[in-house]
Amino acid sequence: MTVDDDIDSGQDLLRAAAVHAWSLDRTLGRFRAGSTTAPGTGPGAAPTGLPLLELPAALREHGYRTVQLCHFHLPHRDATYLAELRAALAEAGVVLDTFLVDEGDLTHPSEAAREEAWISSHLADATALGAARIRVVAGQTRTDTAQADSCAALGRIAARAGDLRVVTENWGDVTRDAADVRAVLDPLAGAVGLLVDLGNWTGPGKYADLAEVTAHAETCHAKAHWDGGEVDEVDYRKSLSAILDAGYSGPLALVYDAVDDDEWAGLAVQRAIVEDVLR
């Protein structure tokens, strides 16, 4: 192996130094914006977990260089707090790959316009935080026109986003297979991208579907399935290989969601598998 090969291998492995903050939900005290666990809000309220402003340093300490954050993890949306969080990320050397808007229904039969407006209100938050992307759910309600309606709404959101990249995800009934994802994204001709989640599809056809949508994918939830304390390593490796063999070259944000409360340890198990596959 040459020196250049060593450098390329090291850069490739950095793709596994990424994590979806949902993986640390218990570490963050299962925080939800607007709940009584919000730091400094509500009568007698107190933080029950790691404050979000301290997460970047903790990520760096555990060897992670990239993070994805959920909208509901923000205790405050004012400019001062967003600037503090952006500064904490910069000080720790952690890149905010994607800001995830986990709610809102772009295909709601009667409230789609209101839902679109609410989702769009988070564009400013993502921009203020310095996120590279904002992930918007394609829709929560499957109708006869759901994919076309989602496509139109995502196009409008992307037009409002400026330099912020808008992506959607293979998540939920509106994008339940590769054909659905392509129906939403193909007409947009690259104006909206895809966050590909390895764990959102199941069944024997999932690997072919993952490979088929990889052309749209620019970031990823590298989610593994666990059975109690055992990771389904066979499925995880096949899912990773499905997108990597199809040419995916973006970050692989680890998603841990199993019974063991030691989330850092669970992430380490998954990261070792991802790095082995990348090698």
C-alpha positions as CSV (number, residue, x, y, z in Angstrom):
1,M,0.0,0.0,0.0
2,T,1.4,3.4,-1.0
3,V,1.3,6.6,1.1
4,D,-1.5,7.9,-1.1
5,D,-3.5,4.8,-0.5
6,D,-3.1,5.3,3.2
7,I,-4.3,8.9,2.9
8,D,-7.3,7.9,0.7
9,S,-8.2,5.1,3.2
10,G,-8.1,7.5,6.1
11,Q,-10.3,10.0,4.3
12,D,-12.7,7.3,3.4
13,L,-13.0,6.1,7.0
14,L,-13.9,9.7,8.1
15,R,-17.2,9.0,6.5
16,A,-18.0,6.8,9.4
17,A,-17.1,9.6,11.9
18,A,-20.6,10.9,11.6
19,V,-23.6,10.4,13.8
20,H,-27.4,11.2,13.9
21,A,-28.1,12.9,17.2
22,W,-31.2,10.7,17.6
23,S,-28.7,8.0,18.4
24,L,-27.9,9.9,21.6
25,D,-31.5,10.6,22.6
26,R,-31.0,9.1,26.1
27,T,-27.7,10.9,26.5
28,L,-29.6,14.2,25.7
29,G,-32.2,13.3,28.3
30,R,-34.9,12.4,25.7
31,F,-35.3,16.1,25.2
32,R,-38.1,17.5,23.1
33,A,-38.6,21.2,22.3
34,G,-41.4,22.7,24.2
35,S,-41.5,19.9,26.8
36,T,-41.1,20.5,30.6
37,T,-37.6,19.1,30.3
38,A,-36.4,22.1,28.3
39,P,-33.4,23.7,30.1
40,G,-34.5,26.7,32.1
41,T,-38.2,26.6,31.1
42,G,-41.3,25.7,33.0
43,P,-41.8,25.6,36.8
44,G,-39.1,23.6,38.4
45,A,-37.8,22.4,35.1
46,A,-34.2,21.2,34.9
47,P,-32.0,19.6,32.3
48,T,-32.1,15.8,32.5
49,G,-29.3,15.0,30.1
50,L,-26.4,16.5,28.3
51,P,-27.3,20.1,27.1
52,L,-27.2,20.4,23.4
53,L,-24.5,23.1,23.6
54,E,-22.2,20.5,25.1
55,L,-22.9,17.9,22.5
56,P,-20.3,19.1,20.0
57,A,-17.5,18.7,22.5
58,A,-18.7,15.3,23.5
59,L,-18.9,14.2,19.9
60,R,-15.3,15.3,19.3
61,E,-14.2,13.5,22.4
62,H,-15.7,10.3,21.1
63,G,-14.1,10.8,17.7
64,Y,-17.0,12.1,15.6
65,R,-16.5,14.9,13.2
66,T,-20.0,15.2,11.6
67,V,-23.5,15.4,13.1
68,Q,-27.1,15.5,12.1
69,L,-29.5,17.3,14.5
70,C,-33.3,17.1,14.9
71,H,-35.4,20.2,15.0
72,F,-36.9,19.1,18.3
73,H,-33.5,19.0,20.0
74,L,-33.3,22.8,19.9
75,P,-34.4,24.3,23.2
76,H,-34.5,27.7,21.7
77,R,-34.8,29.0,18.1
78,D,-33.8,32.6,18.8
79,A,-30.8,34.1,17.0
80,T,-28.6,34.2,20.1
81,Y,-29.0,30.5,20.9
82,L,-28.5,29.4,17.3
83,A,-25.3,31.5,17.1
84,E,-24.1,29.8,20.4
85,L,-24.7,26.4,19.0
86,R,-23.0,27.2,15.7
87,A,-20.0,28.5,17.6
88,A,-19.9,25.3,19.8
89,L,-19.9,23.2,16.6
90,A,-17.1,25.3,15.1
91,E,-15.0,25.2,18.3
92,A,-15.3,21.4,18.4
93,G,-14.5,21.0,14.7
94,V,-17.8,19.2,14.1
95,V,-19.7,19.8,10.9
96,L,-23.5,20.0,10.9
97,D,-24.3,17.9,7.8
98,T,-28.1,18.0,8.0
99,F,-30.7,19.7,10.1
100,L,-33.7,17.3,10.3
101,V,-37.2,18.5,10.3
102,D,-39.0,15.4,11.7
103,E,-42.6,16.7,11.6
104,G,-45.0,18.2,9.1
105,D,-47.1,16.6,6.4
106,L,-46.7,17.9,2.9
107,T,-49.4,15.6,1.6
108,H,-52.0,16.3,4.2
109,P,-55.4,16.3,2.4
110,S,-56.6,19.6,3.8
111,E,-53.7,21.2,5.7
112,A,-50.8,20.8,3.3
113,A,-50.3,24.6,2.8
114,R,-50.1,25.2,6.5
115,E,-47.7,22.2,7.0
116,E,-45.5,23.5,4.2
117,A,-45.3,26.9,5.8
118,W,-44.4,25.4,9.2
119,I,-41.7,23.3,7.6
120,S,-40.3,26.3,5.6
121,S,-40.0,28.2,8.9
122,H,-37.1,26.0,9.8
123,L,-35.0,27.0,6.7
124,A,-33.8,30.0,8.7
125,D,-32.8,27.9,11.6
126,A,-30.8,25.5,9.5
127,T,-29.1,28.4,7.7
128,A,-28.2,30.1,11.0
129,L,-26.7,26.9,12.3
130,G,-24.5,26.6,9.2
131,A,-26.1,23.3,8.1
132,A,-25.2,22.0,4.7
133,R,-28.6,20.5,4.2
134,I,-32.1,20.4,5.6
135,R,-34.1,17.2,5.5
136,V,-37.8,17.4,4.9
137,V,-40.2,14.5,5.2
138,A,-41.8,13.8,1.8
139,G,-45.2,13.5,3.3
140,Q,-47.1,11.6,6.0
141,T,-50.3,10.8,4.1
142,R,-50.4,8.5,1.1
143,T,-53.1,9.6,-1.4
144,D,-53.5,8.9,-5.1
145,T,-51.5,12.1,-5.8
146,A,-49.1,12.0,-2.9
147,Q,-45.9,11.7,-4.8
148,A,-46.8,14.4,-7.3
149,D,-48.0,16.7,-4.4
150,S,-44.8,16.0,-2.5
151,C,-42.7,16.7,-5.5
152,A,-44.4,20.1,-6.0
153,A,-44.1,21.1,-2.4
154,L,-40.4,20.1,-2.1
155,G,-39.7,22.1,-5.2
156,R,-41.3,25.2,-3.7
157,I,-39.3,24.7,-0.4
158,A,-36.1,24.3,-2.4
159,A,-36.8,27.5,-4.2
160,R,-37.0,29.3,-0.9
161,A,-33.9,27.7,0.6
162,G,-31.2,29.8,-1.1
163,D,-27.8,28.1,-0.8
164,L,-29.2,25.6,1.8
165,R,-29.6,22.2,0.1
166,V,-33.0,20.5,0.6
167,V,-33.2,16.7,0.8
168,T,-36.0,14.3,1.6
169,E,-35.8,10.7,2.9
170,N,-37.0,7.2,2.1
171,W,-39.2,7.3,5.2
172,G,-42.9,6.7,5.6
173,D,-45.8,5.6,3.4
174,V,-45.3,8.2,0.7
175,T,-41.8,6.9,-0.1
176,R,-42.1,3.2,0.8
177,D,-40.1,1.9,-2.1
178,A,-37.7,3.0,-4.8
179,A,-40.5,3.7,-7.3
180,D,-42.1,6.1,-4.8
181,V,-38.8,7.9,-4.2
182,R,-38.1,8.3,-7.9
183,A,-41.7,9.5,-8.5
184,V,-41.0,12.3,-6.0
185,L,-37.4,13.2,-7.0
186,D,-37.0,12.4,-10.7
187,P,-39.2,15.3,-11.9
188,L,-37.2,17.8,-9.8
189,A,-34.1,17.0,-11.9
190,G,-31.6,17.4,-9.0
191,A,-33.2,20.4,-7.3
192,V,-33.9,18.3,-4.2
193,G,-31.7,15.4,-3.1
194,L,-32.0,12.3,-0.9
195,L,-31.0,11.3,2.5
196,V,-31.0,7.5,2.2
197,D,-31.8,5.6,5.4
198,L,-30.6,2.0,5.5
199,G,-33.1,1.0,8.2
200,N,-36.4,2.4,6.9
201,W,-37.0,-0.4,4.3
202,T,-37.3,-4.0,5.2
203,G,-37.8,-7.3,3.3
204,P,-35.8,-9.1,0.6
205,G,-36.3,-6.3,-1.9
206,K,-34.7,-3.6,0.2
207,Y,-31.2,-4.0,-1.1
208,A,-32.2,-3.5,-4.7
209,D,-34.4,-0.5,-3.7
210,L,-31.5,1.1,-1.8
211,A,-29.2,0.6,-4.8
212,E,-31.8,2.1,-7.2
213,V,-32.2,5.4,-5.2
214,T,-28.5,5.8,-4.6
215,A,-28.1,8.1,-7.6
216,H,-30.2,10.7,-5.7
217,A,-28.4,10.1,-2.3
218,E,-26.0,12.6,-0.9
219,T,-26.2,11.8,2.8
220,C,-27.2,8.8,4.8
221,H,-28.6,7.4,8.0
222,A,-26.5,4.3,8.5
223,K,-29.0,2.6,10.7
224,A,-28.6,-1.0,11.9
225,H,-31.2,-3.3,13.3
226,W,-30.6,-4.9,16.7
227,D,-32.2,-7.9,18.3
228,G,-31.8,-7.1,22.0
229,G,-28.0,-6.7,22.5
230,E,-27.0,-8.2,19.2
231,V,-26.7,-6.1,16.0
232,D,-27.9,-7.7,12.7
233,E,-24.5,-7.5,11.2
234,V,-25.5,-9.5,8.0
235,D,-28.3,-7.1,7.1
236,Y,-26.1,-4.1,8.1
237,R,-23.3,-5.1,5.8
238,K,-25.6,-5.9,2.9
239,S,-27.4,-2.6,3.3
240,L,-24.1,-0.6,3.4
241,S,-22.7,-2.6,0.4
242,A,-25.9,-1.9,-1.6
243,I,-25.4,1.8,-1.6
244,L,-21.5,1.8,-1.7
245,D,-21.5,-0.6,-4.6
246,A,-23.9,1.7,-6.4
247,G,-21.5,4.6,-6.0
248,Y,-22.6,6.4,-2.8
249,S,-19.7,8.5,-1.5
250,G,-21.2,10.7,1.1
251,P,-21.2,10.6,5.0
252,L,-22.6,7.6,6.8
253,A,-24.3,9.1,9.9
254,L,-24.6,6.3,12.4
255,V,-28.0,5.6,13.9
256,Y,-28.2,3.6,17.1
257,D,-31.6,2.7,18.4
258,A,-31.4,-0.4,20.6
259,V,-32.2,-1.4,24.2
260,D,-28.8,-0.8,25.8
261,D,-28.6,2.7,27.3
262,D,-24.9,3.0,26.6
263,E,-25.4,4.8,23.3
264,W,-21.8,5.6,22.8
265,A,-20.9,1.9,23.0
266,G,-23.7,0.9,20.6
267,L,-22.4,3.5,18.1
268,A,-18.9,2.1,18.5
269,V,-20.1,-1.4,17.5
270,Q,-21.8,0.0,14.4
271,R,-18.9,2.2,13.5
272,A,-16.5,-0.7,13.6
273,I,-18.7,-2.6,11.1
274,V,-19.0,0.5,8.8
275,E,-15.2,1.0,8.8
276,D,-14.6,-2.6,8.1
277,V,-17.0,-2.4,5.1
278,L,-15.3,0.8,3.9
279,R,-11.9,-0.9,4.0
